Amino acid sequence: MKFRFALTAAATVALAACGSTEDASTEAEADTVEIAADEALADIDEQPVEDPAANVDETAPTREDMSPSEEAQIQEAGDNAADTAAAAMDAMAEDTGN
């Protein structure tokens, strides 16, 4: 019994010694993070441009290539995902209401 108490006390003291007064949110404040990014981008004059072909997958089947049953399966999967999302939102609303 004394051994358990001593072990618990030692673990408590060891964990307390590991703590510090530094807060992680202090290190990630906007003024400490964004300044470095502003300095890194200071020499860049060009603006980003949109590439319309960036997300085009030439190997993806088109609607013409799909059978009606494949389209129905895709539609059902989308409906199930929407139902699940709606149920999750309802559950969150109930949880925050309590």
C-alpha positions as CSV (number, residue, x, y, z in Angstrom):
1,M,0.0,0.0,0.0
2,K,2.8,2.4,0.9
3,F,4.5,1.5,-2.4
4,R,1.4,2.5,-4.4
5,F,1.1,5.8,-2.5
6,A,4.8,6.6,-3.1
7,L,4.5,5.7,-6.8
8,T,1.4,7.9,-7.2
9,A,3.1,10.8,-5.4
10,A,6.2,10.5,-7.4
11,A,4.3,10.4,-10.7
12,T,2.3,13.4,-9.6
13,V,5.4,15.4,-8.8
14,A,7.1,14.3,-12.0
15,L,4.1,15.4,-14.1
16,A,3.8,18.7,-12.3
17,A,7.5,19.3,-13.0
18,C,7.0,18.8,-16.7
19,G,4.5,21.7,-16.9
20,S,5.5,25.2,-17.9
21,T,3.9,28.6,-18.0
22,E,4.3,28.9,-21.8
23,D,1.1,28.6,-23.7
24,A,1.0,27.1,-27.2
25,S,-1.4,29.7,-28.4
26,T,1.2,32.4,-27.6
27,E,3.6,30.9,-30.0
28,A,1.1,30.7,-32.9
29,E,-0.3,34.2,-32.7
30,A,-0.8,36.0,-36.0
31,D,1.9,38.5,-35.5
32,T,4.5,35.8,-35.0
33,V,3.4,33.6,-37.9
34,E,2.3,36.0,-40.6
35,I,5.4,38.2,-40.5
36,A,7.6,35.4,-41.8
37,A,5.2,34.7,-44.6
38,D,5.0,38.4,-45.6
39,E,8.7,38.6,-45.7
40,A,9.0,35.4,-47.8
41,L,6.5,36.7,-50.4
42,A,7.8,40.3,-50.5
43,D,9.8,39.8,-53.7
44,I,7.0,38.0,-55.7
45,D,5.2,40.3,-58.2
46,E,3.1,37.6,-60.0
47,Q,-0.4,36.8,-59.1
48,P,-1.7,33.2,-59.1
49,V,-3.7,32.2,-62.1
50,E,-6.5,29.6,-62.5
51,D,-5.7,26.5,-64.5
52,P,-9.1,25.1,-65.7
53,A,-7.5,21.8,-66.6
54,A,-5.9,21.3,-63.2
55,N,-8.7,19.1,-61.8
56,V,-9.7,17.3,-65.0
57,D,-9.3,13.6,-65.0
58,E,-9.3,12.2,-68.5
59,T,-9.7,8.6,-67.3
60,A,-12.8,9.3,-65.2
61,P,-16.0,7.8,-66.7
62,T,-18.4,10.3,-68.0
63,R,-22.2,10.1,-67.6
64,E,-22.4,8.7,-71.1
65,D,-20.1,5.8,-70.1
66,M,-22.1,4.9,-67.0
67,S,-25.0,2.5,-67.0
68,P,-28.2,3.5,-65.3
69,S,-27.6,1.2,-62.4
70,E,-24.2,2.9,-61.8
71,E,-25.8,6.3,-61.8
72,A,-28.5,5.0,-59.4
73,Q,-25.8,3.7,-57.0
74,I,-24.0,7.0,-57.1
75,Q,-27.2,8.9,-56.5
76,E,-28.1,6.6,-53.6
77,A,-24.6,7.0,-52.1
78,G,-25.0,10.7,-52.3
79,D,-28.4,10.6,-50.7
80,N,-27.1,8.4,-47.9
81,A,-24.2,10.8,-47.3
82,A,-26.6,13.7,-47.1
83,D,-28.9,11.9,-44.7
84,T,-26.0,11.0,-42.5
85,A,-24.8,14.6,-42.5
86,A,-28.3,15.8,-41.6
87,A,-28.5,13.3,-38.8
88,A,-25.1,14.5,-37.5
89,M,-26.2,18.1,-37.6
90,D,-29.5,17.2,-35.7
91,A,-27.5,15.3,-33.1
92,M,-25.1,18.3,-32.7
93,A,-28.0,20.7,-32.3
94,E,-29.6,18.5,-29.7
95,D,-26.3,18.2,-27.9
96,T,-25.7,21.9,-27.7
97,G,-29.3,22.5,-26.6
98,N,-28.8,20.4,-23.5
